[in-house]
Amino acid sequence: MERIDKAIAVAKQREEERQQGEQARPPTPDWIVELGIGVGSPPIEIHVGGCYAAGKRRRAISREQAVAALDQGIRACIHCRPDTELGVLG
């Protein structure tokens, strides 16, 4: 009986920790820029926040920064289509 009680306590602790982790997670940004490899390399692609195709080298940007980046010729992700979401076509 003691082993069962201990297992239940451990399971409850894990669930509490999981919930705390979810609450502490920062919100998904609206727009992200994917950065190139190496220090000082230019951005390579703009994504809608939460895009599954965004690489690991990225940072959150504002709507205005996303529009400006697309206007400067930085590629829009073909999966999440930030250019369509932002109304920037061309």
PDB file with one MODEL, atoms N, CA, C and O in Angstrom:
MODEL        1
ATOM      1  N   MET A   1       0.812  -1.185   0.000  1.00  0.00           N
ATOM      2  CA  MET A   1       0.000   0.000   0.000  1.00  0.00           C
ATOM      3  C   MET A   1       0.865   1.264   0.000  1.00  0.00           C
ATOM      4  O   MET A   1       0.517   2.259  -0.636  1.00  0.00           O
ATOM      5  N   GLU A   2       1.977   1.219   0.705  1.00  0.00           N
ATOM      6  CA  GLU A   2       2.876   2.370   0.782  1.00  0.00           C
ATOM      7  C   GLU A   2       3.460   2.712  -0.588  1.00  0.00           C
ATOM      8  O   GLU A   2       3.614   3.885  -0.929  1.00  0.00           O
ATOM      9  N   ARG A   3       3.786   1.669  -1.380  1.00  0.00           N
ATOM     10  CA  ARG A   3       4.334   1.898  -2.729  1.00  0.00           C
ATOM     11  C   ARG A   3       3.307   2.588  -3.617  1.00  0.00           C
ATOM     12  O   ARG A   3       3.662   3.458  -4.412  1.00  0.00           O
ATOM     13  N   ILE A   4       2.057   2.214  -3.491  1.00  0.00           N
ATOM     14  CA  ILE A   4       0.997   2.828  -4.297  1.00  0.00           C
ATOM     15  C   ILE A   4       0.833   4.292  -3.920  1.00  0.00           C
ATOM     16  O   ILE A   4       0.723   5.155  -4.792  1.00  0.00           O
ATOM     17  N   ASP A   5       0.818   4.574  -2.612  1.00  0.00           N
ATOM     18  CA  ASP A   5       0.696   5.959  -2.156  1.00  0.00           C
ATOM     19  C   ASP A   5       1.865   6.800  -2.650  1.00  0.00           C
ATOM     20  O   ASP A   5       1.681   7.950  -3.051  1.00  0.00           O
ATOM     21  N   LYS A   6       3.057   6.235  -2.621  1.00  0.00           N
ATOM     22  CA  LYS A   6       4.250   6.946  -3.082  1.00  0.00           C
ATOM     23  C   LYS A   6       4.160   7.218  -4.588  1.00  0.00           C
ATOM     24  O   LYS A   6       4.506   8.310  -5.041  1.00  0.00           O
ATOM     25  N   ALA A   7       3.699   6.233  -5.364  1.00  0.00           N
ATOM     26  CA  ALA A   7       3.555   6.394  -6.808  1.00  0.00           C
ATOM     27  C   ALA A   7       2.522   7.472  -7.137  1.00  0.00           C
ATOM     28  O   ALA A   7       2.713   8.260  -8.064  1.00  0.00           O
ATOM     29  N   ILE A   8       1.441   7.503  -6.384  1.00  0.00           N
ATOM     30  CA  ILE A   8       0.417   8.526  -6.586  1.00  0.00           C
ATOM     31  C   ILE A   8       0.972   9.909  -6.275  1.00  0.00           C
ATOM     32  O   ILE A   8       0.712  10.862  -7.010  1.00  0.00           O
ATOM     33  N   ALA A   9       1.731  10.028  -5.198  1.00  0.00           N
ATOM     34  CA  ALA A   9       2.326  11.315  -4.821  1.00  0.00           C
ATOM     35  C   ALA A   9       3.297  11.798  -5.894  1.00  0.00           C
ATOM     36  O   ALA A   9       3.325  12.985  -6.219  1.00  0.00           O
ATOM     37  N   VAL A  10       4.082  10.894  -6.435  1.00  0.00           N
ATOM     38  CA  VAL A  10       5.034  11.250  -7.493  1.00  0.00           C
ATOM     39  C   VAL A  10       4.280  11.704  -8.742  1.00  0.00           C
ATOM     40  O   VAL A  10       4.668  12.691  -9.368  1.00  0.00           O
ATOM     41  N   ALA A  11       3.226  11.013  -9.108  1.00  0.00           N
ATOM     42  CA  ALA A  11       2.429  11.378 -10.280  1.00  0.00           C
ATOM     43  C   ALA A  11       1.790  12.758 -10.108  1.00  0.00           C
ATOM     44  O   ALA A  11       1.763  13.555 -11.046  1.00  0.00           O
ATOM     45  N   LYS A  12       1.278  13.035  -8.910  1.00  0.00           N
ATOM     46  CA  LYS A  12       0.682  14.342  -8.631  1.00  0.00           C
ATOM     47  C   LYS A  12       1.731  15.445  -8.729  1.00  0.00           C
ATOM     48  O   LYS A  12       1.466  16.511  -9.284  1.00  0.00           O
ATOM     49  N   GLN A  13       2.920  15.188  -8.189  1.00  0.00           N
ATOM     50  CA  GLN A  13       4.010  16.167  -8.242  1.00  0.00           C
ATOM     51  C   GLN A  13       4.393  16.473  -9.687  1.00  0.00           C
ATOM     52  O   GLN A  13       4.586  17.635 -10.045  1.00  0.00           O
ATOM     53  N   ARG A  14       4.503  15.446 -10.509  1.00  0.00           N
ATOM     54  CA  ARG A  14       4.849  15.641 -11.923  1.00  0.00           C
ATOM     55  C   ARG A  14       3.788  16.468 -12.642  1.00  0.00           C
ATOM     56  O   ARG A  14       4.118  17.345 -13.440  1.00  0.00           O
ATOM     57  N   GLU A  15       2.529  16.194 -12.363  1.00  0.00           N
ATOM     58  CA  GLU A  15       1.444  16.942 -12.998  1.00  0.00           C
ATOM     59  C   GLU A  15       1.474  18.406 -12.561  1.00  0.00           C
ATOM     60  O   GLU A  15       1.265  19.294 -13.387  1.00  0.00           O
ATOM     61  N   GLU A  16       1.728  18.672 -11.284  1.00  0.00           N
ATOM     62  CA  GLU A  16       1.839  20.050 -10.803  1.00  0.00           C
ATOM     63  C   GLU A  16       2.991  20.774 -11.485  1.00  0.00           C
ATOM     64  O   GLU A  16       2.848  21.931 -11.878  1.00  0.00           O
ATOM     65  N   GLU A  17       4.126  20.108 -11.627  1.00  0.00           N
ATOM     66  CA  GLU A  17       5.283  20.710 -12.292  1.00  0.00           C
ATOM     67  C   GLU A  17       4.985  20.991 -13.763  1.00  0.00           C
ATOM     68  O   GLU A  17       5.398  22.023 -14.292  1.00  0.00           O
ATOM     69  N   ARG A  18       4.270  20.079 -14.424  1.00  0.00           N
ATOM     70  CA  ARG A  18       3.913  20.284 -15.826  1.00  0.00           C
ATOM     71  C   ARG A  18       3.010  21.507 -15.972  1.00  0.00           C
ATOM     72  O   ARG A  18       3.201  22.318 -16.878  1.00  0.00           O
ATOM     73  N   GLN A  19       2.031  21.640 -15.083  1.00  0.00           N
ATOM     74  CA  GLN A  19       1.122  22.782 -15.133  1.00  0.00           C
ATOM     75  C   GLN A  19       1.859  24.095 -14.855  1.00  0.00           C
ATOM     76  O   GLN A  19       1.578  25.109 -15.494  1.00  0.00           O
ATOM     77  N   GLN A  20       2.796  24.082 -13.908  1.00  0.00           N
ATOM     78  CA  GLN A  20       3.585  25.275 -13.613  1.00  0.00           C
ATOM     79  C   GLN A  20       4.422  25.670 -14.825  1.00  0.00           C
ATOM     80  O   GLN A  20       4.565  26.855 -15.127  1.00  0.00           O
ATOM     81  N   GLY A  21       4.972  24.680 -15.515  1.00  0.00           N
ATOM     82  CA  GLY A  21       5.758  24.944 -16.716  1.00  0.00           C
ATOM     83  C   GLY A  21       4.919  25.582 -17.802  1.00  0.00           C
ATOM     84  O   GLY A  21       5.373  26.511 -18.470  1.00  0.00           O
ATOM     85  N   GLU A  22       3.713  25.104 -17.988  1.00  0.00           N
ATOM     86  CA  GLU A  22       2.820  25.683 -18.987  1.00  0.00           C
ATOM     87  C   GLU A  22       2.475  27.129 -18.647  1.00  0.00           C
ATOM     88  O   GLU A  22       2.439  27.987 -19.530  1.00  0.00           O
ATOM     89  N   GLN A  23       2.224  27.397 -17.375  1.00  0.00           N
ATOM     90  CA  GLN A  23       1.869  28.749 -16.961  1.00  0.00           C
ATOM     91  C   GLN A  23       3.047  29.700 -17.085  1.00  0.00           C
ATOM     92  O   GLN A  23       2.852  30.887 -17.345  1.00  0.00           O
ATOM     93  N   ALA A  24       4.261  29.204 -16.905  1.00  0.00           N
ATOM     94  CA  ALA A  24       5.446  30.058 -16.969  1.00  0.00           C
ATOM     95  C   ALA A  24       5.945  30.272 -18.399  1.00  0.00           C
ATOM     96  O   ALA A  24       6.770  31.155 -18.637  1.00  0.00           O
ATOM     97  N   ARG A  25       5.459  29.483 -19.343  1.00  0.00           N
ATOM     98  CA  ARG A  25       5.905  29.580 -20.733  1.00  0.00           C
ATOM     99  C   ARG A  25       5.494  30.927 -21.309  1.00  0.00           C
ATOM    100  O   ARG A  25       4.343  31.336 -21.158  1.00  0.00           O
ATOM    101  N   PRO A  26       6.420  31.625 -21.968  1.00  0.00           N
ATOM    102  CA  PRO A  26       6.048  32.908 -22.569  1.00  0.00           C
ATOM    103  C   PRO A  26       5.056  32.695 -23.714  1.00  0.00           C
ATOM    104  O   PRO A  26       5.038  31.626 -24.324  1.00  0.00           O
ATOM    105  N   PRO A  27       4.238  33.697 -24.008  1.00  0.00           N
ATOM    106  CA  PRO A  27       3.265  33.550 -25.087  1.00  0.00           C
ATOM    107  C   PRO A  27       3.958  33.447 -26.447  1.00  0.00           C
ATOM    108  O   PRO A  27       5.066  33.952 -26.630  1.00  0.00           O
ATOM    109  N   THR A  28       3.303  32.796 -27.381  1.00  0.00           N
ATOM    110  CA  THR A  28       3.833  32.684 -28.737  1.00  0.00           C
ATOM    111  C   THR A  28       3.790  34.051 -29.393  1.00  0.00           C
ATOM    112  O   THR A  28       2.751  34.711 -29.367  1.00  0.00           O
ATOM    113  N   PRO A  29       4.908  34.496 -29.988  1.00  0.00           N
ATOM    114  CA  PRO A  29       4.895  35.809 -30.645  1.00  0.00           C
ATOM    115  C   PRO A  29       4.033  35.774 -31.904  1.00  0.00           C
ATOM    116  O   PRO A  29       3.798  34.707 -32.471  1.00  0.00           O
ATOM    117  N   ASP A  30       3.566  36.934 -32.335  1.00  0.00           N
ATOM    118  CA  ASP A  30       2.755  37.004 -33.553  1.00  0.00           C
ATOM    119  C   ASP A  30       3.608  36.794 -34.804  1.00  0.00           C
ATOM    120  O   ASP A  30       3.157  36.190 -35.777  1.00  0.00           O
ATOM    121  N   TRP A  31       4.846  37.300 -34.770  1.00  0.00           N
ATOM    122  CA  TRP A  31       5.727  37.246 -35.939  1.00  0.00           C
ATOM    123  C   TRP A  31       7.136  36.900 -35.482  1.00  0.00           C
ATOM    124  O   TRP A  31       7.571  37.344 -34.419  1.00  0.00           O
ATOM    125  N   ILE A  32       7.845  36.118 -36.270  1.00  0.00           N
ATOM    126  CA  ILE A  32       9.237  35.789 -35.950  1.00  0.00           C
ATOM    127  C   ILE A  32      10.089  35.886 -37.197  1.00  0.00           C
ATOM    128  O   ILE A  32       9.625  35.670 -38.316  1.00  0.00           O
ATOM    129  N   VAL A  33      11.348  36.216 -36.969  1.00  0.00           N
ATOM    130  CA  VAL A  33      12.324  36.243 -38.056  1.00  0.00           C
ATOM    131  C   VAL A  33      13.315  35.120 -37.790  1.00  0.00           C
ATOM    132  O   VAL A  33      13.821  34.964 -36.679  1.00  0.00           O
ATOM    133  N   GLU A  34      13.579  34.349 -38.821  1.00  0.00           N
ATOM    134  CA  GLU A  34      14.576  33.285 -38.734  1.00  0.00           C
ATOM    135  C   GLU A  34      15.913  33.872 -39.152  1.00  0.00           C
ATOM    136  O   GLU A  34      16.018  34.522 -40.192  1.00  0.00           O
ATOM    137  N   LEU A  35      16.923  33.642 -38.345  1.00  0.00           N
ATOM    138  CA  LEU A  35      18.240  34.231 -38.572  1.00  0.00           C
ATOM    139  C   LEU A  35      19.160  33.252 -39.284  1.00  0.00           C
ATOM    140  O   LEU A  35      19.024  32.036 -39.149  1.00  0.00           O
ATOM    141  N   GLY A  36      20.098  33.805 -40.045  1.00  0.00           N
ATOM    142  CA  GLY A  36      21.086  32.977 -40.727  1.00  0.00           C
ATOM    143  C   GLY A  36      22.119  32.450 -39.743  1.00  0.00           C
ATOM    144  O   GLY A  36      22.124  32.819 -38.568  1.00  0.00           O
ATOM    145  N   ILE A  37      22.986  31.590 -40.237  1.00  0.00           N
ATOM    146  CA  ILE A  37      24.031  30.980 -39.409  1.00  0.00           C
ATOM    147  C   ILE A  37      25.196  31.953 -39.276  1.00  0.00           C
ATOM    148  O   ILE A  37      25.604  32.571 -40.259  1.00  0.00           O
ATOM    149  N   GLY A  38      25.729  32.090 -38.076  1.00  0.00           N
ATOM    150  CA  GLY A  38      26.902  32.922 -37.829  1.00  0.00           C
ATOM    151  C   GLY A  38      26.544  34.296 -37.306  1.00  0.00           C
ATOM    152  O   GLY A  38      25.447  34.806 -37.530  1.00  0.00           O
ATOM    153  N   VAL A  39      27.494  34.876 -36.608  1.00  0.00           N
ATOM    154  CA  VAL A  39      27.309  36.206 -36.032  1.00  0.00           C
ATOM    155  C   VAL A  39      27.242  37.239 -37.151  1.00  0.00           C
ATOM    156  O   VAL A  39      28.100  37.272 -38.034  1.00  0.00           O
ATOM    157  N   GLY A  40      26.223  38.074 -37.106  1.00  0.00           N
ATOM    158  CA  GLY A  40      26.093  39.152 -38.077  1.00  0.00           C
ATOM    159  C   GLY A  40      25.489  38.748 -39.409  1.00  0.00           C
ATOM    160  O   GLY A  40      25.381  39.580 -40.310  1.00  0.00           O
ATOM    161  N   SER A  41      25.094  37.496 -39.555  1.00  0.00           N
ATOM    162  CA  SER A  41      24.488  37.093 -40.827  1.00  0.00           C
ATOM    163  C   SER A  41      23.068  37.645 -40.910  1.00  0.00           C
ATOM    164  O   SER A  41      22.401  37.797 -39.886  1.00  0.00           O
ATOM    165  N   PRO A  42      22.605  37.944 -42.112  1.00  0.00           N
ATOM    166  CA  PRO A  42      21.286  38.571 -42.254  1.00  0.00           C
ATOM    167  C   PRO A  42      20.144  37.595 -41.972  1.00  0.00           C
ATOM    168  O   PRO A  42      20.325  36.379 -42.029  1.00  0.00           O
ATOM    169  N   PRO A  43      18.973  38.142 -41.669  1.00  0.00           N
ATOM    170  CA  PRO A  43      17.793  37.290 -41.510  1.00  0.00           C
ATOM    171  C   PRO A  43      17.492  36.582 -42.831  1.00  0.00           C
ATOM    172  O   PRO A  43      17.770  37.109 -43.907  1.00  0.00           O
ATOM    173  N   ILE A  44      16.917  35.374 -42.733  1.00  0.00           N
ATOM    174  CA  ILE A  44      16.664  34.642 -43.969  1.00  0.00           C
ATOM    175  C   ILE A  44      15.187  34.436 -44.274  1.00  0.00           C
ATOM    176  O   ILE A  44      14.821  34.231 -45.432  1.00  0.00           O
ATOM    177  N   GLU A  45      14.323  34.488 -43.246  1.00  0.00           N
ATOM    178  CA  GLU A  45      12.917  34.204 -43.515  1.00  0.00           C
ATOM    179  C   GLU A  45      12.027  34.770 -42.417  1.00  0.00           C
ATOM    180  O   GLU A  45      12.415  34.823 -41.250  1.00  0.00           O
ATOM    181  N   ILE A  46      10.821  35.193 -42.811  1.00  0.00           N
ATOM    182  CA  ILE A  46       9.819  35.700 -41.874  1.00  0.00           C
ATOM    183  C   ILE A  46       8.741  34.627 -41.715  1.00  0.00           C
ATOM    184  O   ILE A  46       8.340  33.988 -42.687  1.00  0.00           O
ATOM    185  N   HIS A  47       8.278  34.440 -40.474  1.00  0.00           N
ATOM    186  CA  HIS A  47       7.265  33.431 -40.166  1.00  0.00           C
ATOM    187  C   HIS A  47       6.163  34.030 -39.305  1.00  0.00           C
ATOM    188  O   HIS A  47       6.378  35.009 -38.591  1.00  0.00           O
ATOM    189  N   VAL A  48       4.989  33.434 -39.383  1.00  0.00           N
ATOM    190  CA  VAL A  48       3.931  33.706 -38.411  1.00  0.00           C
ATOM    191  C   VAL A  48       4.362  33.005 -37.134  1.00  0.00           C
ATOM    192  O   VAL A  48       4.901  31.900 -37.195  1.00  0.00           O
ATOM    193  N   GLY A  49       4.139  33.615 -35.988  1.00  0.00           N
ATOM    194  CA  GLY A  49       4.526  32.997 -34.717  1.00  0.00           C
ATOM    195  C   GLY A  49       3.914  31.611 -34.577  1.00  0.00           C
ATOM    196  O   GLY A  49       2.741  31.408 -34.890  1.00  0.00           O
ATOM    197  N   GLY A  50       4.704  30.668 -34.110  1.00  0.00           N
ATOM    198  CA  GLY A  50       4.219  29.309 -33.946  1.00  0.00           C
ATOM    199  C   GLY A  50       4.351  28.448 -35.188  1.00  0.00           C
ATOM    200  O   GLY A  50       3.908  27.299 -35.180  1.00  0.00           O
ATOM    201  N   CYS A  51       4.940  28.960 -36.248  1.00  0.00           N
ATOM    202  CA  CYS A  51       5.108  28.178 -37.486  1.00  0.00           C
ATOM    203  C   CYS A  51       6.003  26.973 -37.211  1.00  0.00           C
ATOM    204  O   CYS A  51       7.080  27.111 -36.631  1.00  0.00           O
ATOM    205  N   TYR A  52       5.557  25.804 -37.628  1.00  0.00           N
ATOM    206  CA  TYR A  52       6.331  24.581 -37.405  1.00  0.00           C
ATOM    207  C   TYR A  52       7.605  24.536 -38.230  1.00  0.00           C
ATOM    208  O   TYR A  52       8.521  23.783 -37.898  1.00  0.00           O
ATOM    209  N   ALA A  53       7.686  25.317 -39.289  1.00  0.00           N
ATOM    210  CA  ALA A  53       8.840  25.266 -40.186  1.00  0.00           C
ATOM    211  C   ALA A  53       9.955  26.230 -39.777  1.00  0.00           C
ATOM    212  O   ALA A  53      11.030  26.205 -40.376  1.00  0.00           O
ATOM    213  N   ALA A  54       9.727  27.068 -38.781  1.00  0.00           N
ATOM    214  CA  ALA A  54      10.748  28.026 -38.351  1.00  0.00           C
ATOM    215  C   ALA A  54      11.913  27.280 -37.702  1.00  0.00           C
ATOM    216  O   ALA A  54      11.711  26.353 -36.916  1.00  0.00           O
ATOM    217  N   GLY A  55      13.117  27.690 -38.036  1.00  0.00           N
ATOM    218  CA  GLY A  55      14.300  27.069 -37.457  1.00  0.00           C
ATOM    219  C   GLY A  55      14.517  27.483 -36.014  1.00  0.00           C
ATOM    220  O   GLY A  55      13.714  28.217 -35.439  1.00  0.00           O
ATOM    221  N   LYS A  56      15.593  27.014 -35.444  1.00  0.00           N
ATOM    222  CA  LYS A  56      15.885  27.294 -34.034  1.00  0.00           C
ATOM    223  C   LYS A  56      16.502  28.674 -33.823  1.00  0.00           C
ATOM    224  O   LYS A  56      16.406  29.231 -32.729  1.00  0.00           O
ATOM    225  N   ARG A  57      17.127  29.226 -34.845  1.00  0.00           N
ATOM    226  CA  ARG A  57      17.742  30.552 -34.730  1.00  0.00           C
ATOM    227  C   ARG A  57      16.690  31.581 -35.139  1.00  0.00           C
ATOM    228  O   ARG A  57      16.535  31.892 -36.320  1.00  0.00           O
ATOM    229  N   ARG A  58      15.973  32.100 -34.151  1.00  0.00           N
ATOM    230  CA  ARG A  58      14.889  33.021 -34.442  1.00  0.00           C
ATOM    231  C   ARG A  58      14.674  33.981 -33.298  1.00  0.00           C
ATOM    232  O   ARG A  58      15.147  33.767 -32.182  1.00  0.00           O
ATOM    233  N   ARG A  59      13.941  35.058 -33.601  1.00  0.00           N
ATOM    234  CA  ARG A  59      13.561  36.002 -32.555  1.00  0.00           C
ATOM    235  C   ARG A  59      12.227  36.633 -32.918  1.00  0.00           C
ATOM    236  O   ARG A  59      11.851  36.720 -34.087  1.00  0.00           O
ATOM    237  N   ALA A  60      11.533  37.065 -31.893  1.00  0.00           N
ATOM    238  CA  ALA A  60      10.230  37.695 -32.082  1.00  0.00           C
ATOM    239  C   ALA A  60      10.415  39.091 -32.655  1.00  0.00           C
ATOM    240  O   ALA A  60      11.363  39.796 -32.310  1.00  0.00           O
ATOM    241  N   ILE A  61       9.503  39.481 -33.529  1.00  0.00           N
ATOM    242  CA  ILE A  61       9.513  40.829 -34.089  1.00  0.00           C
ATOM    243  C   ILE A  61       8.092  41.369 -34.087  1.00  0.00           C
ATOM    244  O   ILE A  61       7.127  40.619 -33.937  1.00  0.00           O
ATOM    245  N   SER A  62       7.976  42.675 -34.255  1.00  0.00           N
ATOM    246  CA  SER A  62       6.662  43.323 -34.298  1.00  0.00           C
ATOM    247  C   SER A  62       6.082  43.211 -35.707  1.00  0.00           C
ATOM    248  O   SER A  62       6.771  42.835 -36.655  1.00  0.00           O
ATOM    249  N   ARG A  63       4.820  43.541 -35.815  1.00  0.00           N
ATOM    250  CA  ARG A  63       4.153  43.543 -37.123  1.00  0.00           C
ATOM    251  C   ARG A  63       4.864  44.499 -38.079  1.00  0.00           C
ATOM    252  O   ARG A  63       5.078  44.172 -39.246  1.00  0.00           O
ATOM    253  N   GLU A  64       5.224  45.672 -37.584  1.00  0.00           N
ATOM    254  CA  GLU A  64       5.889  46.671 -38.414  1.00  0.00           C
ATOM    255  C   GLU A  64       7.250  46.163 -38.900  1.00  0.00           C
ATOM    256  O   GLU A  64       7.622  46.376 -40.054  1.00  0.00           O
ATOM    257  N   GLN A  65       7.982  45.496 -38.020  1.00  0.00           N
ATOM    258  CA  GLN A  65       9.274  44.941 -38.409  1.00  0.00           C
ATOM    259  C   GLN A  65       9.105  43.833 -39.446  1.00  0.00           C
ATOM    260  O   GLN A  65       9.922  43.709 -40.358  1.00  0.00           O
ATOM    261  N   ALA A  66       8.059  43.033 -39.313  1.00  0.00           N
ATOM    262  CA  ALA A  66       7.800  41.959 -40.276  1.00  0.00           C
ATOM    263  C   ALA A  66       7.472  42.535 -41.648  1.00  0.00           C
ATOM    264  O   ALA A  66       7.980  42.057 -42.662  1.00  0.00           O
ATOM    265  N   VAL A  67       6.627  43.558 -41.682  1.00  0.00           N
ATOM    266  CA  VAL A  67       6.271  44.198 -42.953  1.00  0.00           C
ATOM    267  C   VAL A  67       7.515  44.815 -43.588  1.00  0.00           C
ATOM    268  O   VAL A  67       7.742  44.660 -44.788  1.00  0.00           O
ATOM    269  N   ALA A  68       8.321  45.513 -42.787  1.00  0.00           N
ATOM    270  CA  ALA A  68       9.544  46.135 -43.313  1.00  0.00           C
ATOM    271  C   ALA A  68      10.505  45.086 -43.854  1.00  0.00           C
ATOM    272  O   ALA A  68      11.108  45.291 -44.908  1.00  0.00           O
ATOM    273  N   ALA A  69      10.657  43.980 -43.163  1.00  0.00           N
ATOM    274  CA  ALA A  69      11.560  42.921 -43.614  1.00  0.00           C
ATOM    275  C   ALA A  69      11.091  42.338 -44.945  1.00  0.00           C
ATOM    276  O   ALA A  69      11.899  42.101 -45.843  1.00  0.00           O
ATOM    277  N   LEU A  70       9.801  42.110 -45.068  1.00  0.00           N
ATOM    278  CA  LEU A  70       9.272  41.593 -46.337  1.00  0.00           C
ATOM    279  C   LEU A  70       9.463  42.606 -47.460  1.00  0.00           C
ATOM    280  O   LEU A  70       9.770  42.232 -48.592  1.00  0.00           O
ATOM    281  N   ASP A  71       9.282  43.893 -47.147  1.00  0.00           N
ATOM    282  CA  ASP A  71       9.506  44.947 -48.145  1.00  0.00           C
ATOM    283  C   ASP A  71      10.960  45.009 -48.584  1.00  0.00           C
ATOM    284  O   ASP A  71      11.257  45.387 -49.718  1.00  0.00           O
ATOM    285  N   GLN A  72      11.873  44.634 -47.678  1.00  0.00           N
ATOM    286  CA  GLN A  72      13.307  44.648 -47.997  1.00  0.00           C
ATOM    287  C   GLN A  72      13.737  43.406 -48.766  1.00  0.00           C
ATOM    288  O   GLN A  72      14.903  43.280 -49.138  1.00  0.00           O
ATOM    289  N   GLY A  73      12.814  42.496 -49.003  1.00  0.00           N
ATOM    290  CA  GLY A  73      13.127  41.325 -49.801  1.00  0.00           C
ATOM    291  C   GLY A  73      13.444  40.068 -49.019  1.00  0.00           C
ATOM    292  O   GLY A  73      13.851  39.066 -49.605  1.00  0.00           O
ATOM    293  N   ILE A  74      13.266  40.098 -47.707  1.00  0.00           N
ATOM    294  CA  ILE A  74      13.480  38.877 -46.925  1.00  0.00           C
ATOM    295  C   ILE A  74      12.334  37.922 -47.253  1.00  0.00           C
ATOM    296  O   ILE A  74      11.171  38.323 -47.286  1.00  0.00           O
ATOM    297  N   ARG A  75      12.664  36.695 -47.487  1.00  0.00           N
ATOM    298  CA  ARG A  75      11.721  35.673 -47.941  1.00  0.00           C
ATOM    299  C   ARG A  75      10.622  35.410 -46.904  1.00  0.00           C
ATOM    300  O   ARG A  75      10.869  35.404 -45.699  1.00  0.00           O
ATOM    301  N   ALA A  76       9.409  35.195 -47.408  1.00  0.00           N
ATOM    302  CA  ALA A  76       8.281  34.794 -46.564  1.00  0.00           C
ATOM    303  C   ALA A  76       8.206  33.269 -46.570  1.00  0.00           C
ATOM    304  O   ALA A  76       8.381  32.639 -47.613  1.00  0.00           O
ATOM    305  N   CYS A  77       7.952  32.694 -45.436  1.00  0.00           N
ATOM    306  CA  CYS A  77       7.814  31.235 -45.317  1.00  0.00           C
ATOM    307  C   CYS A  77       6.688  30.746 -46.225  1.00  0.00           C
ATOM    308  O   CYS A  77       5.604  31.329 -46.253  1.00  0.00           O
ATOM    309  N   ILE A  78       6.953  29.680 -46.959  1.00  0.00           N
ATOM    310  CA  ILE A  78       5.930  29.152 -47.864  1.00  0.00           C
ATOM    311  C   ILE A  78       4.893  28.301 -47.137  1.00  0.00           C
ATOM    312  O   ILE A  78       3.869  27.939 -47.715  1.00  0.00           O
ATOM    313  N   HIS A  79       5.156  27.983 -45.879  1.00  0.00           N
ATOM    314  CA  HIS A  79       4.233  27.147 -45.112  1.00  0.00           C
ATOM    315  C   HIS A  79       3.194  27.977 -44.364  1.00  0.00           C
ATOM    316  O   HIS A  79       2.003  27.668 -44.411  1.00  0.00           O
ATOM    317  N   CYS A  80       3.637  29.029 -43.676  1.00  0.00           N
ATOM    318  CA  CYS A  80       2.708  29.825 -42.868  1.00  0.00           C
ATOM    319  C   CYS A  80       2.245  31.098 -43.567  1.00  0.00           C
ATOM    320  O   CYS A  80       1.296  31.735 -43.110  1.00  0.00           O
ATOM    321  N   ARG A  81       2.890  31.482 -44.659  1.00  0.00           N
ATOM    322  CA  ARG A  81       2.520  32.617 -45.500  1.00  0.00           C
ATOM    323  C   ARG A  81       2.307  33.927 -44.724  1.00  0.00           C
ATOM    324  O   ARG A  81       1.199  34.463 -44.715  1.00  0.00           O
ATOM    325  N   PRO A  82       3.357  34.443 -44.076  1.00  0.00           N
ATOM    326  CA  PRO A  82       3.197  35.699 -43.335  1.00  0.00           C
ATOM    327  C   PRO A  82       2.876  36.879 -44.245  1.00  0.00           C
ATOM    328  O   PRO A  82       2.224  37.832 -43.819  1.00  0.00           O
ATOM    329  N   ASP A  83       3.330  36.821 -45.497  1.00  0.00           N
ATOM    330  CA  ASP A  83       3.020  37.910 -46.430  1.00  0.00           C
ATOM    331  C   ASP A  83       1.523  38.026 -46.666  1.00  0.00           C
ATOM    332  O   ASP A  83       1.000  39.136 -46.762  1.00  0.00           O
ATOM    333  N   THR A  84       0.833  36.913 -46.758  1.00  0.00           N
ATOM    334  CA  THR A  84      -0.623  36.922 -46.934  1.00  0.00           C
ATOM    335  C   THR A  84      -1.294  37.404 -45.659  1.00  0.00           C
ATOM    336  O   THR A  84      -2.214  38.220 -45.712  1.00  0.00           O
ATOM    337  N   GLU A  85      -0.841  36.905 -44.507  1.00  0.00           N
ATOM    338  CA  GLU A  85      -1.417  37.326 -43.217  1.00  0.00           C
ATOM    339  C   GLU A  85      -1.262  38.828 -43.000  1.00  0.00           C
ATOM    340  O   GLU A  85      -2.147  39.477 -42.442  1.00  0.00           O
ATOM    341  N   LEU A  86      -0.123  39.378 -43.450  1.00  0.00           N
ATOM    342  CA  LEU A  86       0.159  40.793 -43.254  1.00  0.00           C
ATOM    343  C   LEU A  86      -0.428  41.665 -44.361  1.00  0.00           C
ATOM    344  O   LEU A  86      -0.437  42.890 -44.243  1.00  0.00           O
ATOM    345  N   GLY A  87      -0.912  41.049 -45.426  1.00  0.00           N
ATOM    346  CA  GLY A  87      -1.459  41.820 -46.543  1.00  0.00           C
ATOM    347  C   GLY A  87      -0.374  42.407 -47.418  1.00  0.00           C
ATOM    348  O   GLY A  87      -0.613  43.396 -48.111  1.00  0.00           O
ATOM    349  N   VAL A  88       0.814  41.825 -47.403  1.00  0.00           N
ATOM    350  CA  VAL A  88       1.941  42.286 -48.207  1.00  0.00           C
ATOM    351  C   VAL A  88       2.103  41.304 -49.361  1.00  0.00           C
ATOM    352  O   VAL A  88       2.624  40.205 -49.176  1.00  0.00           O
ATOM    353  N   LEU A  89       1.671  41.686 -50.517  1.00  0.00           N
ATOM    354  CA  LEU A  89       1.787  40.809 -51.678  1.00  0.00           C
ATOM    355  C   LEU A  89       2.719  41.447 -52.688  1.00  0.00           C
ATOM    356  O   LEU A  89       2.652  42.649 -52.947  1.00  0.00           O
ATOM    357  N   GLY A  90       3.575  40.640 -53.245  1.00  0.00           N
ATOM    358  CA  GLY A  90       4.450  41.215 -54.272  1.00  0.00           C
ATOM    359  C   GLY A  90       5.792  40.729 -54.052  1.00  0.00           C
ATOM    360  O   GLY A  90       6.706  41.081 -54.798  1.00  0.00           O
TER     361      GLY A  90
ENDMDL
END
